[in-house]
Amino acid sequence: MTPIATEPRLHARQATRADIPFLVWCNYAASSPAPGFCYWDPLLEGLNTPTMDFLQAIFSADALAWGHADDFLIIETGGRPIAGASGFVMDPADFRPFRLNRLPGVAQQLGWNTAALAQFQARYAAVWSDPRDLTLAPSAPWTIECVAVIPEARGQGVAKTLMRALLERGQALGHPAAGIAVTLGNAPAQRVYEAVGFQMYVTYGAAYFNDAFPGTIKYRKALG
């Protein structure tokens, strides 16, 4: 089988709402540090809601704060999406991942009652009590999130193609710098980000999170 990255048809394009199923997968993959576990899973315990269904409702209700559907770029080959990520300007008043005013619409789609919505919101607030949490703060005006490449296309340069397309988009929009974050220990992602010119901006070790999270590295790259 011909490696995907050697095919001459890699194409970057802006996502649309028709791409939401793939964007849901991108968010899930980017939020899953280990097989069978996604960072959103603990927020949904006891709600009888599969994480993928939750993310579908989040995108459908435009409740993801880390990029609207059309903030995403997709890399495709032969019309098939193989990678995606969002590039956006973070809300200066709230760095957290969801638009709280959109959650009632999410609850309605999922069939949650008032108690279920309140349970979710309480768990969300327990994880991110501060809307301007420093560990979520943008390291640059143009933020890149939800980076994901399908398994069979990994290790072939597709992620670099995606990152370069996002950086070009940020520059075209007039942003002076781009920022991205990675979980400590994710060496493949670090190699990609550093290969396209990102430099370490700040690191929060596991001790900062009382060893409840491995830690995070925030990167920054000047544009232009």
Buried (B, 14 or more C-beta within 10 A) or exposed (E): EEEBBEEEEBEBEEBEEEBBEBBBBBBBBBBBEEEEEBBBBEBBEEBEBEBBBBBBBBBBBBBBBBBBBEBBBBBBBEEEBBBBBBBBBBBEEBBBBBBBEBBBBBBEBBEBEEEBBEBBBEBBEEBBEEEEEEBBBBBBBBBBBBBBBBEEBBEBBBBBBBBBBBBBBBBEEEBEBBBBBBBBEBEEBBEBBBEBBBEEBBEBEBEBEEEEBBBBBBBBBEBE
